[in-house]
């Protein structure tokens, strides 16, 4: 029973260690991700300070930085609470092991007393040779050896686990102390958050005083978005029509040159080739893991309906996402694909559309394009560089994701597909 008890204690300890480590690892990964995002927003804001003109994108970047900092502080609080809980539970486990050791010591004490009271000059040997038969003597010897072995193993396992737990608690207490130091240092970031909010309010009030200009600017922006949307839709539909026309010509040529079998007559026609189907499946398999279209930046307008940062009850509708990034940053393909369209749109710069099977990715607001229609590009292949925004030290890439089913085109939320 004591062997079973010690085994159960060990298994419970192991399970708890694994679960605790998993939680700690997840928190640390979240911490690293948030710190990267804060570094990106800091970099953007530091560069934008060199200009006297403030943009709405800067206001949104400030808002993102505040959000990331608050999440980071919460993350550190969670890590400290997790460490404290782990220490508390491990402390109880050590107490349980101490109690088990005391029980085993008592058993040894009783065993020693029994051996002393029944001692004789032959000791164990007398117990063995007094057996009724040779086989019984062998059994007695194995029994006595086994008892000694079990007791020694019990003490060894308990001591090893007790030492392990003490080391783990020492490590966790050290980590806890480290986290407390970090949180103390992050209190400086709390002050920075307040400073960001003050700056945010200043920029907000500045734009509030320019509402008429903002309304006019918004109308012009919506007009450009409409032109962009129509051009992209027309380009994708044109590409679909051209692909269908090529398929029909190829099918007609095949019919003229080859006799039609009964099975071919019943077989359905597919617009997508096997290679396109394979690429579509590969693209879908990477949902949530695609790289960003730029190396770093901050999403300043999300997919779908977005409230205007300063105008009340005013919303914009985004068919993709807008990412603010360093001035003239390079744009890269998020997956292997074929360049199917390169458009030049006033107010939106150049637009590149890549085909990934029955998926399309769209990259807008490019100044220069380094590829040509028909080129095949790989994941993270640089396809162009961005225009600057309102003479700021900042650029903005507009990124869209579409799925083509037959002649129907569905606009998808890119944030569900890319990872950052």
N, C-alpha and C positions, 0 to 999 in steps of 0.2 A: 504493500500500500504506500509505503514511504517513497519507493521508486516512482510510483505513479504520480504521487503528489509533486515530487520535484520535477517530473517531466511536464506536468500541467503548468506549473509555475514558469518553467522555461518557455513553453509554447506561448503562453499568454504574454510573456515578456517580449518574445520575438515578434508576435503579431502587432503589439503596441508600437514597438520600435519601427516596424515597416510603415504602419499607418502614419505615425508621427513624422517620419522622414519624408513621406510622400507629401504631406501637407506643407512641411517646411520648404521642400523643393519647389512646390507650386508657387508659394508666396515669394520666394526668391526670384523665380522666373518673371512673375508679375512685376516685381520691383525693378528688375533690369529693363523690362519693356517700358515701364513708365519713365524711368530715368533717361532712356533713349529719346522718348517723345519730348520730355522737358528740354533735353539738350537741343533738339531740332527747333523747338519754339524759341528758345533763348537765342539761338544762332540767327533765326529770321528777324527777331525783334532788335537784336544788336546791330544788324546790318541796316535795318530800316531807320534806325535813329540817326544815321548819317544824312538823311534827307529831311527837309523841313515839311514836306507835304505828307500828310497822313492819309492812308487808304482804309476802306472798309475791311479789306483783307487783314490789315494790321490789327484792327479792333477784334476780329474773329480769332486771330492768333493769340492775342492777349487772353481772350476768354478760354481758349483751349489750354493755355499754360496754367491758368488758375485751376481748371478742372483736373489736369494731370497732377499738379502739386498736391491738391487736396486728396486725390486717390492714393498718392504715394504715402502721405502721412497716415492715412487709414491703414495702408498695407503694413507699415512698420508697427502700428499699434496692434494689429492682428498677429504679427510675428512675436511680439513680446507676450501677448496673452497666451499664445500657443506654447511658448517656452515655459511660462509659469505653470500651465496645466500639466505639461510633461514632467516637470520637476516634482510637482505634487504627487502625481501618480507613481513615479519611480521611487519617491521617498517611501510611499506605502508598501511598495514591492520589497524594498530593503527591510522594512520592519517584518514583513511576512517571512522573509528568508532568515532573519535573525531568530524568529520564533521556531522555525523548522530546525535550525541548527541546535537550538537549546533542547528541543525534543530528542534529536539524535544523540546529543551529548548525554542526556538522561538515560537513554537506552544503553549507551556504552558503559555508563557508570554501573547500571544494574548488571550488565554482562560481566564487568570486571569483578564486581562483588560476588557474583555467583561463582565465577572461576576461582576467586580467592578462597571462598568457603569450601569448595569441593576440590581444592588443590591436592595433589599428591606428587611424589617425586618423578612420576612418569608423565604427568600432564596429559597432553593431547594423545601422546602415543598410547597411554593406558586405555583411553577411550576407544582407540582404534583396535588395539589387540584384544580387548575384552569382548569383541564382537563374536557372535555365534558362528559366523562363517566368513570366508574370504571375501565374498561379494558384499556382505554387510559392512565389513571393514573398509572396503573401497568406497562404498556409499557414504560412510561416516566421514571419511577423509575429504571427499568431494564436497560434502555438506558444510564441514567446518571451513574449508577453503573458500567456498562460495559466500558464506556469511561474511567473512573477513573482506573479500573482494567487493561485495555489495556496499558494506559500510564505508570502505575507503572511497569507492566511486561516488557515493552520496555526498561525502564531505568535499571531494574534489570538485564535483559539479556545482555544489552550492557556493563554494569559495570562488570558483571561476566566475560564476554569474554575479556574485556579489561584487567582485572586483570590477567586472564589466559595467555593472550599473553605476558604481561609484565613478568610474571614468566617464561614463555618459553624462551623469549629472554635473560633473566638473566641467565637461565640454559645454553643456547647455547653459550652465550658470555663466560661463565665460561668454557664450554667444549672447545671453540675455544682457550682460553688462555692456557688450558691444552695441547691441541694439538700442540700449538706453542712451549710450553716448550719441549714436546716430540720430535718435529722435530729438535729443537735446540740440544737436547741430541743426536738425531740420526745423527747430523752432525759429531759426533764422529765416527759413523758407516761409514760415507762417507770416513773419514780418514782410517778407517779399511778396506774399500773396496780397497782403493789405496794400502794399505799394502798387501792385499790379491793378488792384481794384480802383485805387485812386486814379491811376493812369487811364484805366478803362473808362471811368466816369468823365474824365477830362475830354477824351476823344469822343465819347458818346454825346456830351453837351455840345461839342464843336459841330458835330454832324446834325444835331437837333436844330441848331441855329441856321442850318442850310437846307431845311426840309424841301423848299421849292426846287432847289438845284438837284437834290437827291431824287425827287419825283421825276424830274426831266431825265436825269441820268438813268433811272430805273426803266423808264419807258424806252429809251434808246437801247438799253441792254436787253430788254425783252424782245425788241425788234430784231436785234442781232441773233438772239437765241432762236427765234422763229425761223430766220433764214438758215441758220446752222442746222436746225432740226430737219427742215425740208430738204436741204442739200444732202444731208447724211441719208435720209430715208430714200431719196431719189437715187443716190449712188448705190445703195444696197439693193433696191428693186431692179435697177439697171443690171447689176451684176448677176442677180438671180435670173433675169430674163436672158442674159447672154449665156449663162451656164445651161439653161434649159434648151436654148436654141442649138448650142453645141451638142448637147446630148441627143436631140432629135436628128440632127444631121448625121451624127455618128451611127445612130440606130437605123436611119434610112439607108446609109451606105452599107451597113452590115446586112440589111435585109436584101439589098440588090445583089450582093456578092455571095451570100450564103443561103442555102435552102432553110426554110423555117421548120423546125421539128415541132411535134405535138407538145412536148414539154415547154418549149420556148414560147409557144402560142399562149399557154396558160400562165407563164411566169409574169409577175408584175414588174413594172419599170420603176427604177429608183433613180432619183436625181443625184444622190450622193454616191461617189465611188467608194470602193473598199478602203482606200487610203483616207478619204474624207471621214468615213465612219470611224476608222481607227483613231484619227486625230480628234474627232468629237469626243469619243470615249475617254481618251487621254486627258483632254481639257476638262471634262466633267470630273474625272478622278482627282484633279488637282484643285477642286473647289475649296476655298479657304486657305490655300497654300500658294497661290500665285504671288509673285513679287509685285511691288508697287511699280507704276510706270516711271517713277523718278526715284533716285537713290534715297532722298530724305525730304521731309516736308511735313505739313500739317493740313488735315482736311478742313477747309474753311466753308464749304457748302456741301451738305449731305445730299444723298439721293432722295428724290420726292419733294414733298412740300416743306419749305423752309421759311420761318419768320424773318422778316427784314430786321437787321440788327438795331436799327434806330426808328424806323417808321412803324407806328402802331397799326395793328390790324392789316398789315401789308405782307403778303406772302409771295414767294417765288417758287416755281416748280422746276426741279432739276432732273433731267433724264439720265444723269450720271453723277459723278462727284467732282468737286473742284479741289485741287491740292495746291496750297501755296508753298513755294519752294525757292531756294536761292536764285538770284537773277541769272537768266539765260541758262538755266540748268538743262542737262541733257535728258531726253526722253528715251525710254527703252521699251521693247516689246515685253509683254508679260508672259508670253508663251510662244512656242514655235508656230509659225504661220506664213501665209502668203500675202504680199501687198496687193490688194485688189483695187484700191482707189487712193489717189492723192488729190485733194481739193484745195483751191485757193479761195477763201471766203473773206470779203472785206470786214474788218472788225474782229475776226476770229483767226486771223493768220492762215496758216496752212493746216490741213486736216489729213491724217493718214488713217486708212481703214485696213485692218488685218483680218484675214480669214483663218479660222481654226476649225475646219470641218463645217458644221452648221452653226458655229458661233462666230461673232464678229467683235473685235475690240476697236474702239475709236479714240484717237489721240488728237486733241484740238489745241489751238493757240500756239502752233509752232512757227518759229521764224525761219529756220532752215531745215531742210529735209535731206537726209543722207542716203536714201534708198529710192528705188524706182518701182513703178507698177510692174508686177510679175515676179519681183524678187522674193526669194524664200529667206526668212529671217529666223534666228534662234532665240530662245528665251534670254532676256536681258540684253539683246542686241540693240545698240544705240541706233535710233531711227531719225533723230533730229534734235534741235535745241529750241528753247522757248523764247517767246517775246517777253519783254519786261512789262510790268503793270504800272500804268500811270507814272512813268519815269521814276519808279521806286526801285530800290535794291531788292526786288522781289519779283518772281514770275509766278504764273498760275497755269497749271495744266488741267484741261477739262477732259475727263476720261469716261467713256461709256462702254457698256457691254450689252450685246444683243444676241438673241437666239433666233435662228431662221428655221421655220417649220413649213415646208412647201413654199408658198408665197407670202406667208404671214411672218411678221417680225415682232418679237417681244423684247421690250426693254427690261433689263435685269439690274438689280442693285449690286454695283461693283464691290461694296464693302463686305458682302457675303462671300466674295471670291478671292479677294486679295488678303495677304497677311502682312502685318507690320508690327 
